[in-house]
Structure formats: C-alpha cells, structure tokens
Amino acid sequence: MAIFGRFRTVFGAAGLVALCGAAYAKEGQPAPWQLGFQPAASPIMEQIHAFHTYVTIIITVIALFVLGLLVYVMARFNEKRHPEPTRTTHNTPLEIAWTVVPVLILVAIAIPSFRLLFAQYDFPKPDLTITATGNQWYWTYEYPDQGITFDSIMVPEADLKEGQPRLLTVDREVVVPMNKNVIVGLKSNDVIHDWALPAFGVKLDAVPGRLQTTWFRAEREGVFYGQCSELCGRNHAFMPIAVRVVSEAEFADWLAKTKASASRNDGSKLAAAHE
C-alpha cells in the first residue's frame, strides 16, 4: 500500500504543477518558472493549445495503462504466486489488438495534426503585408504597400525603462491592427535566422536566398514578444522580436506619423547633401 501512496503523491504533485503552469504565463512574453505555453493571441495558437491538450490526454492515458499493466504483472505473475512459469507462446486476439489499437491511436492523432498544418499554411487574403529580414543581429521590417522600412534593434539593459522586459525590448516595434490577416515574408541577408512569436503560434526560418511566408491574426491588443530561434552567431541571444497590436484607428495614426517622420528625414538628408 505504501507504494500506491507514493504514486498518488507523485501524480498529485505533477497535476498541481500542470494546473499552475498557466498561472505563470504572462501576456505576450515568457515568465520565470513558466511550464506551459504563453496565452494564445491568435486562432492558430488556440488550435495549437487544443491539439497539445488533446495529445497530452492521449499519452497520459497510455502511460497510466502501461503503468497499470506493469503493476498487475508484477503482482499477479511474480515467482511466489507462480513458481512454474507459463508456457504460453502466443495469443492471436491479443496480438491483433496490440497492432490495431496503436494504429487507431496514430490515426486519431494524425487527423487533427493535418488539420492544424493545413490551417497554418492555408494563407487567407491579406489585410497587411510585412517583410522581415534577418541580419546579424537585428531585424529589418518593410511595409511594402505603405512604403515604410525600419530596423528593429534590442534596447540595452542600461537603457530600459520601468516595465520593459530585458532582452526583449526593441527600439522600434512592428505595429499591426487587431483582427486583421497579416502576411509575413521572411528572408535573410547573411545566415539562417528564425522569426518566432509564441503567442501567435508562428515560428519560421529566414533563409538566405529564399522567401518564406507565414501569417497571423492577432485577436487582442498589446505587445507580444519573440526571439530569433535559430542559432545565428555570437549575438543570437540579442535579436528579439516585438509586435504591438493596436486598433485600426491607432494603426492608421501610426502609419501617418511614421510616413511623415520618414519624409522629414529624407528632406533633411537631401538638404544636407546640397550644402
């Protein structure tokens, strides 16, 4: 009975930790001791959450079933209870069962898996297009339809303001409107980088000489952080991603201000060139 008591304690503690994992997760960024995913902020990430929970239930049931079999075999077929070992060589129904059941389990996992993959790569009609270019070690963003281009560089720890996360804050954030389909084209100027935003369920390599494409639709306002997730050199750990999701009115205002600022800078450069 003592061993069963230990099992109850272990599984109870594991269950408590699993339930508390979501409490550690912050909106749009990782948190100390976080065990689970970040809260979903896009339809794709919601599907990833659901699929993860679904598969976790399946593997937990399998693990408990195997554990139960092991305990049963140890208790039922030990040397004391069966000094004479069985001479059974095969059992046709059992062999059919342990072949068919795993196949059915794999099919049950494969169907929602393929649905998720289809949703990730079935690009909707874009409301906004952005190009993200990886450099060693920062990102360059372009809004081709709006004529906006800027670099996004990590803010050093000494320059952080109160509330800004270390190693994630950038000097210029990507700004997108809420509930709009954003198509992101990814490329690289040097080595392989990776544009990863956990809250949106986005993770895709930026490969030199190739244009990769992904998409997201942010369903909540706020700032969502990610990082380059492909080892790309000495400053790989200092290449964050920050996306600010705003209302349509705020996005239109940001576009107007950004274009006006770019025009003033271009005018200043032109005047300096003629002096």
C-alpha positions, 0 to 999 in steps of 0.5 A: 500500500505504501507504494500506491501512496507514493504514486498518488503523491507523485501524480498529485504533485505533477497535476498541481504543477500542470494546473499552475503552469498557466498561472505563470504565463504572462501576456505576450512574453515568457515568465520565470518558472513558466511550464506551459505555453504563453496565452494564445493571441491568435486562432492558430495558437488556440488550435495549437493549445487544443491539439497539445491538450488533446495529445497530452490526454492521449499519452497520459492515458497510455502511460497510466495503462502501461503503468497499470499493466506493469503493476498487475504483472508484477503482482499477479505473475511474480515467482511466489504466486507462480513458481512454474512459469507459463508456457504460453507462446502466443495469443492471436486476439491479443496480438491483433489488438496490440497492432490495431489499437496503436494504429487507431491511436496514430490515426486519431492523432494524425487527423487533427495534426493535418488539420492544424498544418493545413490551417497554418499554411492555408494563407487567407487574403491579406489585410497587411503585408510585412517583410522581415529580414534577418541580419546579424543581429537585428531585424529589418521590417518593410511595409511594402504597400505603405512604403515604410522600412525600419530596423528593429534593434534590442534596447540595452539593459542600461537603457530600459525603462520601468516595465520593459522586459530585458532582452526583449525590448526593441527600439522600434516595434512592428505595429499591426491592427487587431483582427486583421490577416497579416502576411509575413515574408521572411528572408535573410541577408547573411545566415539562417535566422528564425522569426518566432512569436509564441503567442501567435503560434508562428515560428519560421526560418529566414533563409538566405536566398529564399522567401518564406511566408507565414501569417497571423491574426492577432485577436487582442491588443498589446505587445507580444514578444519573440526571439530569433530561434535559430542559432545565428552567431555570437549575438543570437541571444540579442535579436528579439522580436516585438509586435504591438497590436493596436486598433485600426484607428491607432494603426492608421495614426501610426502609419501617418506619423511614421510616413511623415517622420520618414519624409522629414528625414529624407528632406533633411538628408537631401538638404544636407547633401546640397550644402 
